[in-house]
Amino acid sequence: MLMYGFDIGGTKIEIAIFDSNINILDSWRVPTPTNDYSAFVSTVLEMVKQADEKFSSQGSVGIGLPGVIDRDGRVTTVNIPCLCGKQLLEDLERKLNRKVGIVNDVRAFALSEAITRKNHESETVLGVVLGTGVAAGLCINGTIHLGKSAVAGEIGHSCIHANLQQKYQFPIKQCNCGLSGCYEKYLSGSGLLFVSQHLGFDYADTHEIVTDLNLGNSNAKTVINCYLDCLGQFLAQQVLAFDPDVIILGGGLSNIEYLYQELPNYVEEYLFGDLKSPHILAPSFGDSSGVRGAALAGRIETH
Ligand SMILES: [Zn+2]
């Protein structure tokens, strides 16, 4: 059976068609209708119809999008305002006359990374996305752990450890989730830039920091080492909570190769006894993880 995966963001909707061995057969994208719910639903339905016709199939449908999707399929997202409070899952299932899987995009990333090319799915995998925001997905034996309120993985909104705040004299930053001191404010892309400014450097963006780091510049190294100290503490807390076999990083900051060399040492600084850091790996599927994970979520829902 074919699988259709949707990666839906604030600017575009991408569909990808996969065969049963998770090989991508085709993909295309259209702009996202962000302010008109019926136009949004029609766009998704039309893309499914096109895929059905093109492949003479009735594929499973899985959707990944940013935001919180509760257990009833109700969506809360800032990127696509027209979806807020809508029963998207129910509406799509009724109109498509088939089961649909809807999953948060970071959980989709984690699922994609947890299910390998050979379809192995035995490990406990924590996928951590370091990008515009910071969030994670925990997959156990190929299944996403969502939790009672479907917020398991929103670890970017846990509070920065007192050790770090004291050590670097960080201000407690207000987060747009309503809480303050969230790790996301220090570990996201803009968090890295904040760390740089806090240490007294005037990098204009994260790209400049990474370029300088690769040139061996000591200022950039100071910034990244502080960032790694915070990330190491953050991941050590996840190790103590979930003890994953492997941590897979995603998002823009996962492209910094230096992270992978140094991070295990920083994690172990914050683990007791002789506990070792799990393997911390770069993503295997890169930019296609969003559609891939969504397609896999749709397959799970259909079976
Ligand atoms: Zn927050």
Boltz pocket constraint, residues with backbone or C-beta under 6 A from the ligand:
constraints:
  - pocket:
      binder: B
      contacts: [[A, 156], [A, 157], [A, 175], [A, 176], [A, 177], [A, 178], [A, 179], [A, 180], [A, 182], [A, 184]]
      max_distance: 6.0
